[in-house]
């Protein structure tokens, strides 16, 4: 976590990009909070949100987005799977008006996977195929949590979301597309779990995905 925060801060600062770095910690049992607080002494842009009773990626994202103060809202995984070096390119697409929503995509021809188990990759690809068929979303990677979008996107869709597991990542993209926001993808190198350990159960998440994708289509 400290490595990612420092690198993200350095990249955005070099790009002369005003920013805040929001960390949502769900009652971690390790030294995460202490390390983040220590880093705050040299990087005041870091905001630590401590949650001791709530759990889950979806509700953590909602909390972070709701408390963010910037015109652009971004997210990325904290396990070093995503390289923040792509943020300036993604921000440039928003600044230039070419997009309202930019996703760091794992499935463009120029993109590359590193270290992702075959089962995980197959599951992800099947999920994206179903999204394309059922939800009629043309975006190649709706479930990657490396993204940045305008505040206007969040304000438009936030009350329609169902914060239940990783499916909310796809639901955000679906609702943004449904409301005619312009979505672009940029290729990234995705490195599976270079640090930390996944808290997700792939089988539980897959079952939840099949259940919820139809709910999203129904709009309820």
Buried (B, 14 or more C-beta within 10 A) or exposed (E): BBEBBBBBBEBBEEEEBEBBBBBBBBEBEEEBBEBBEEBBEEBEBBBBBEBEEEEBBBBBBBBBBEEBEBEBBBBBBBBBBBBBEBBBBBBBBBEEEEBBBBBBBBBBEEBEBEEBEEEBBEBBEEBBEBBBEEBEBEBBBBBBBBBBBBBEBBEBBBEBBEBBBBBBBBBBBBBBBBEEBBBBBBBBBBBBBEEBEEEEEEEEBBEBBEEBBEEBEEEE
